[in-house]
Each structure stands twice: as structure tokens, then as C-alpha cells.
Amino acid sequence: MLHTFSIWLLVLAFFGAGLFNAIGTRATQASFARWGYPRWWHRATGLLEITNAVLIALPATRGLGLILGAVIIAAAALTVLRHRELSHLAPLGVFMVMLALGGVTS
């Protein structure tokens, strides 16, 4: 049961973050611009996160999804650390814990 819960929580988290980034509120667009990414990068990030949610949801591709998820979160952490926006680290830490739980319970 912990396995199923942790996997679906992770799927929902990546899907929600992906949807949020893909929609791209003004604040989201401003953050990506401030970090030096192209105007469309928030959509690419959102699409990648939604795709990752699907990979994690499917048992056959779950391992790939967990690895890709770790890469996505590591890239995000490096971005916010580089720009010293430490307030973004807490949610990224939650994602890393969920990825670790997903990997342990798989």
C-alpha cells in the first residue's frame, strides 16, 4: 500500500508541477526569464514534467521515470542555487524525498 501511495503521489506531484509550468503564470514566466531561460522554456519544462508523470505511472517505464525525475529536480535545484533563490529548495526537497520513496518501494 505504501508503494502504491508513494508512486501515485509522485505522479500527481509531477503532473501538477508540469501543468503549472506549462500554463505559465506571469510569476512563472518571470522566474524562468530571470534565470536566463528562453520565453518558451516554462512550456518545455511543463511538458517534460507531465511526460515524466506518465512514465512513473506506467510500471514498464517507472524506473526511467524515477531517473528522469531525479534529473529534472537536480537541474531545478542547480538553477535555484545558482541564482540564490533558496526559497525554492523546500519544494524541490519534497520531490527528492518522494522520488527516493518511489525508488525504494519499487
Helices and strands as residue ranges (DSSP letters): H 2-23, H 26-34, H 41-57, G 59-61, H 62-82, G 86-88, H 89-105
